[in-house]
Amino acid sequence: MWKEFLWVFVGGGVGSVLRYGATLLTQYMRFQKFPYNTLIVNIIGAFLIGLFFGAYQEPATKNKLIIVTGFLGGFTTFSAFSYETFILAQKSMPLAILNILANVFLTLLLVWAGYKLAS
């Protein structure tokens, strides 16, 4: 069990460092009026999770723990949201739409609530 945590830890560390690098790069390039770093990371993460799940259909493996849970989890959590919504859309479009609306609106609401509570 500890090996699995180690794989997630290593992959997450690499993903987080690359996400921070994308932030520094967009700041260096003066793209500060729009959060391009987040958009770029989310687009890349969504593409990579699609590639991975398209190529590897097996359940949890070392590669899945390192790449999906660790690396893409550290790089972007939006890739997981995108993949889960994609899977839902294949089964039920109303559930996929509900997932989109719930994730977007509830997370924005809770960011606001947390901000108000803290300030």
C-alpha positions as CSV (number, residue, x, y, z in Angstrom):
1,M,0.0,0.0,0.0
2,W,2.8,2.4,0.8
3,K,4.3,1.9,-2.7
4,E,1.0,3.3,-4.2
5,F,1.3,6.4,-2.0
6,L,4.9,6.8,-3.1
7,W,4.0,6.6,-6.8
8,V,1.2,9.2,-6.4
9,F,3.6,11.4,-4.4
10,V,6.3,11.3,-7.0
11,G,4.0,11.9,-9.9
12,G,2.2,14.7,-8.0
13,G,5.4,16.4,-7.3
14,V,6.5,16.5,-10.9
15,G,3.0,17.7,-12.0
16,S,3.0,20.5,-9.4
17,V,6.4,21.7,-10.4
18,L,5.4,21.8,-14.1
19,R,2.2,23.6,-13.2
20,Y,4.3,26.2,-11.3
21,G,6.7,26.4,-14.3
22,A,3.7,27.2,-16.6
23,T,2.7,30.0,-14.2
24,L,6.2,31.5,-14.3
25,L,6.4,31.2,-18.1
26,T,3.1,33.0,-18.7
27,Q,4.1,35.7,-16.2
28,Y,7.4,36.1,-18.0
29,M,5.6,36.4,-21.3
30,R,3.4,39.1,-19.8
31,F,0.2,37.2,-20.2
32,Q,-1.3,38.5,-17.0
33,K,-4.6,40.0,-18.1
34,F,-6.1,36.5,-18.5
35,P,-5.2,33.3,-16.6
36,Y,-3.6,31.6,-19.6
37,N,-1.5,29.4,-17.3
38,T,-4.5,27.7,-15.9
39,L,-6.2,27.4,-19.3
40,I,-3.0,26.0,-20.9
41,V,-2.5,23.5,-18.0
42,N,-6.1,22.4,-18.1
43,I,-6.1,21.9,-21.9
44,I,-2.8,19.9,-21.8
45,G,-4.1,17.9,-18.8
46,A,-7.4,17.1,-20.5
47,F,-5.6,16.0,-23.6
48,L,-3.1,13.8,-21.7
49,I,-5.8,12.2,-19.6
50,G,-7.8,11.4,-22.8
51,L,-4.6,9.9,-24.4
52,F,-3.9,7.8,-21.3
53,F,-7.4,6.4,-20.9
54,G,-7.7,5.9,-24.6
55,A,-4.5,3.8,-24.6
56,Y,-4.8,2.0,-21.3
57,Q,-8.2,0.6,-20.4
58,E,-7.0,-1.4,-17.4
59,P,-7.9,-0.5,-13.8
60,A,-5.5,1.0,-11.3
61,T,-1.9,0.2,-12.1
62,K,1.5,1.7,-11.2
63,N,1.4,3.8,-14.4
64,K,-2.1,5.0,-13.7
65,L,-1.1,6.0,-10.2
66,I,2.0,7.9,-11.4
67,I,0.5,9.5,-14.5
68,V,-3.2,10.1,-13.7
69,T,-3.6,10.3,-10.0
70,G,-0.1,11.7,-9.3
71,F,1.2,13.7,-12.3
72,L,-2.1,14.9,-13.7
73,G,-3.6,15.4,-10.2
74,G,-0.7,17.7,-9.3
75,F,-0.7,19.3,-12.8
76,T,-4.4,19.9,-13.0
77,T,-7.5,18.5,-11.3
78,F,-9.5,19.8,-14.2
79,S,-8.4,16.9,-16.3
80,A,-10.1,14.5,-13.9
81,F,-13.3,16.6,-14.0
82,S,-13.2,16.6,-17.8
83,Y,-12.7,12.9,-18.0
84,E,-15.4,12.1,-15.5
85,T,-17.8,14.4,-17.4
86,F,-16.9,12.7,-20.7
87,I,-17.7,9.3,-19.2
88,L,-21.0,10.6,-17.8
89,A,-21.9,12.1,-21.2
90,Q,-21.5,8.7,-22.9
91,K,-24.0,7.3,-20.4
92,S,-26.3,10.2,-19.7
93,M,-26.1,13.7,-21.1
94,P,-28.3,15.2,-18.3
95,L,-25.9,13.8,-15.7
96,A,-23.0,15.2,-17.5
97,I,-24.6,18.6,-17.6
98,L,-25.5,18.4,-13.9
99,N,-21.9,17.5,-13.2
100,I,-20.6,20.5,-15.1
101,L,-23.1,22.9,-13.4
102,A,-22.6,21.5,-10.0
103,N,-18.8,21.6,-10.2
104,V,-18.6,25.1,-11.7
105,F,-21.3,26.8,-9.6
106,L,-20.7,25.1,-6.3
107,T,-16.9,25.6,-6.4
108,L,-17.3,29.3,-7.3
109,L,-19.9,29.6,-4.5
110,L,-17.6,28.0,-2.0
111,V,-14.6,30.1,-3.1
112,W,-16.8,33.2,-2.4
113,A,-18.0,31.7,0.9
114,G,-14.5,30.9,2.1
115,Y,-13.2,34.3,1.1
116,K,-16.1,36.0,2.9
117,L,-15.6,33.9,6.0
118,A,-11.8,34.6,6.1
119,S,-12.0,38.3,5.4
